[in-house]
Amino acid sequence: MRKQSSTNTINKEHIESNCGIAYTNSVLNGRWKLNILAFLLDEEKLRYSELKTRLIGISERMLIAQLKELQADGLVHRNSYPEVPPRVEYSLTPKGKSLEKILIQMAEWGTKNNQN
């Protein structure tokens, strides 16, 4: 965690608030975030366990952290039902859904330019 008063943090916040690309990158930056968003675009709603199953290799801690960051950025909504056993569903907010064209373009670009 960075100190809020550090020059690095101040510069990062300044760049992200004045540059759309930097802000977009900061919101989407994270090993699993794009995958989470893509799964939610396809399915509309997914339970926590369904996300965990689809994200092969992700740890519980990382999935929780990535979901919390996506929630904090206003891209994902968490709906918790007071049931036994507990049920939690995740869905995209309107802000999250607005990334659809960008994510599709990224997927198309990656498919076209992947040299494997």
N, C-alpha and C positions, 0 to 999 in steps of 0.2 A: 504494500500500500504506500502510495506516495504522500509526502507531506503536502497539505493543501497550499502552504505558502511558498513552496519551492518554485524556483524559476522554471523548471521543467513542467510542472503542473500548470503554472500560469500560462506558459507558452502553448501548451497542448490545448487548454481551454480557449485561448484566444484564436488559435488556428481553426479549431472545430466550430467556433461560433461565427467565423467569417468565411469559411470555405465549405461549400456543400459536399465536395468529394471527401474532405477530411472528416466531416460529420458522418456521412454515410459509412465510410470505412470504420469509424469508431463504433458505430452501432452494429455493424455486421461482423466486426472482427471477433474471432473466436473459432476454435477448431470445429465446433459442432453447431453453431448458430444457423448457418446456411442450410444444413441438413434438417434441423428442427423446423425452420420456416418452410422449407420445401414440403416436408411431410404434412404440415398443417395446411398448406395451400391445397394439397391433393385431397386431404380427408376432412377438412373443415374442423372437426373436433377429434382429439385423441386423448385417451387416458394416459396417465403417467406410465403405467406398465407397458402400454402399446409403444410409446416413444422409446422406452428403455429397450424393448425387444428389437425395434427397428434400427437403433443406433448401436450397431455391433461394436463392442470394445469400449463403450463409454462407461465410466464409473458412476456410481450413485452420486457421489460428491460433485463430479463435473456436471452431470445432468441437472442437478438442483441449482448449481451456480449459474449455468448458462440460461436456464429458465428464469431465474430471478433477474438476471441482467436484461433479458428480453422483456420481462414484465416492467422493470424500472424504466426502460426506454420506450414503453408504451406500445410495443409490437405484439405482445402476447397477453391474453387474458386467462386467468386461472379461476376456475369455478370449482369450489369444494362443496360436496354434498354431505350433510350430517347423517351418514348411514353407517351401519356396521356390516362388513368392513368399510372403511372410508373409501370414498370414490372422488377422484380429482380429475377434471377434464381441462385440457388446454385448447384454446382456439386463438385465431388471429383477431386483433382489433382492426378497425378500419385503417389505422396507420400501418399496421402489419400487412394488410391486404393490398395496400397501395404499392408495395414492393414487388407485386406479381410480375409486371413487365420487366423490371430490372433482373429479377431472378431467372426468368425465361431467357432473356438475352444473355445472361452470364452462362447459362447451361448450353445454349446454342454455340456461343463463342468457344467454350471449353471443348465441346464435342468436335467442332470444326478444326481447332488448333492443337488438339492433343496429339503429340507425336509418338505415343507409345505403340 
